[in-house]
Amino acid sequence: MNGASKNTKGWEFVLGYRNRTASGLSYSITGNASHWIDKITALPEDVRAAYPGDPNHSIIGHSQFSIFGYKEIGIFQDQQQVNAAPSQPGAGPGRLQYADLNGDGKVDVNDQTWLGTTLPTLEYGIRIELNFKNFDFSVFGSGVAGKTGFDPVKFMNSFIDTRNNYGPGVLNGWTVQKPTSTPALSILNLNNEGRTSNFFYVNASYFKIRSVQLGYNLPSNMTKSIKLEGLRIYVAGDNVVAFKNKDFLSKDPERANSFALWPVPTGFTVGINANF
């Protein structure tokens, strides 16, 4: 009654393999992948404003998690380039340039488009476990592909104001002597550069090594001598490393679409498991 009608479908897939070699090495490999999509099929007019899009770009047929905004196409390098481009309020050398998508010679609200979706195209993971004599080793990683996400560091590294801290990237701001891909520094925002655009919403795909563990089980003759059934010594790492797109500046792409600047911490543990 007060929201969209939506169709959702997808699939999940898991495949595993185990083996033991003649040398005594046993191992298992398990991989998984999943994909799902959603499409809005109907939307009451009185709630349309609560969803992305505009009268010329209906969200019907798109995902509820779609991002709607402007397409940023670079930095104006000189006044001649500004004069030759479609009119854009606040345009000037060192300012972001946005695409005139409808070709009417000006950049305004009618030039917004679909920039992607915060819903990944694919979620996947892999786990590997090895055992050889008294040693055991395991590693688990997972990630997502085809996801667009908001990068909070991109804003902090590109703009300054009088109320907030900002990142070291602003030291690379555009100047006539040193043209860069970072806007010229200004506390004024005449070009409305905080608008939703692909300057902030970038490829947020990633793969994380979430856990690694190496263990050693003491031989039974040693554990029995100290009146134990078993003793295992191990070292483990959690959230070890993340591989991400170079355009995503924040350290933890899993936290895209939030304003959390700090990453999930990496932890290392050394421990002993004793069985009495």
Secondary structure, DSSP 8 states (H G I E B T S, - for coil): --S-EEEEEEEEEEEEEEEE-TTS-EEEEEEEEEEEEEEEEE--GGGGGGSS-BTTB--TTS-TTEEEEB-EEEE--SHHHHHHS-B-TT--TTSEEE--TT-SSB-SGGG-EEEEESS-SEEEEEEEEEEETTEEEEEEEEEEES-EEE-HHHHHTT---SSS---GGGGG---SSS--SS----S--TT-TTSSBTTTEEE--EEEEEEEEEEEE--HHHHHHTT-SEEEEEEEEEEEEEEE-TT--SS-GGGTTS---S----EEEEEEEEE-
